[in-house]
Amino acid sequence: MTPAVGTEGDIELDPVALARRRATRLSIVAGVGFLALAALSSLLPGGGGQGGGSPSSSYSNRPDGAAAWAELLSRFGHHVDRLRGELDSSTLDPGATVVVLDAPGLTGREARDLGHFVRLGGRLVAGGAGAGNWLESVIDDAPKAAGRGTRTAGPVGAPPAPEVDGVGTVRTAQLGSWRDPGGLEPILAGDGGRVIAVAGDSERGRIVALADPSPVQNALLAVDDNAALALGLAGGAGRTVLFAEGAHGYGGSEGLAALPRRWRMVLAGLGLAAAIWVYARSRRLGPPEDEARPLPPPRWAYVDAVAGTLARTRRPFEAVEPVRHRARELIARRAALGPDAGPDDLYRAGVSLGLTPDEAAAALGGGPTDGSGVLAAGRALARLTSGEG
């Protein structure tokens, strides 16, 4: 049997080719969906989106990121780690340096925990956007920020603070300065006396506040003596440096687990819907489905089979009489003949309804008396009943 063909454009395809074409398209759709989901996961906080991230984030390779600083510290013997989620003083080691830059969303509780960490002996490098607000919860007399910055700066004070010892010139992006150092001492200043970094002790710990964090960011870290400043801010050799990434949007979980629960439920629902759609659109296992429904054998074949059976009964004419009776009724009804219609009228009407002369004669009781007459009567009834709904 020749398979039915479908058309796609001007090209005719058999069912197997059509099924393969649909499967290819579904595979492309599924692949695109998977890549989109992977891209979404990589851009999520905690998803490892190294090209993205917030300013001064140690995960970020952007010009305003701090990934290069973290790498520099690792190469010079510092153990570098990231603090994901909210800061908690119970998990902060007083022997470490904590970096919190460009974290305007830092909560008051986290700021107080940082103050407790410093008083116990910890070292805090803070600053950038919004630092003037939460530093008030870390130290009693916090520095006050100003809008103007300076392009270059150098150490101030004699002797210079440990953080800027050996530093000559520092290049900045002119992001800001401190108009009032508060209870801390200026350690870096530029044109017009604009101070960009202050430092001071708080009980057993130490705080360094940068009004402009750009010298330790990726874009300027290799310029002038910025790398020397970046190493000096970390503290002594071998000291652990912890970058606070919770304020940059990096939660305690990673990848898709970092999404809110409602988002994850929506993604799961979309994935289930996509799977159902793919299943519904794809071909079932097994050979290609026929384009047309197979029909039962023609009625004449059935009639031949029945007639053959009747012929073997040795009394075929008695057995076939109900067939003839039904055929005569159908002829009379379709030809609108009255009950007094004679055989000649029925014969002519049967021929006009499409019966052959032999079939019309057999239906009326005439014609051959052997098996062929029985078959002719059966074919006549089959033709007459084929038009009935």
Salt bridges, closest charged atoms under 4 A:
GLU8 OE2 - ARG21 NH1 2.90
GLU8 OE2 - ARG25 NH2 2.52
ASP64 OD1 - ARG62 NE 3.15
GLU71 OE2 - ARG75 NE 3.11
GLU86 OE1 - ARG109 NH2 2.84
ASP113 OD2 - ARG109 NH1 2.72
GLU163 OE2 - ARG123 NH2 2.52
GLU163 OE2 - ARG206 NE 2.62
ASP201 OD1 - ARG206 NH1 2.89
ASP224 OD2 - ARG171 NE 3.28
GLU245 OE1 - HIS248 ND1 2.89
ASP304 OD1 - ARG379 NH2 3.41
GLU318 OE1 - ARG315 NH2 2.54
GLU321 OE2 - ARG328 NH2 3.06
GLU329 OE2 - HIS325 NE2 2.96
GLU329 OE1 - ARG326 NH1 3.47
ASP345 OD1 - ARG348 NH2 2.57
GLU359 OE1 - ARG383 NE 2.84
GLU388 OE2 - ARG326 NH2 3.51
GLU388 OE2 - ARG333 NH2 3.03
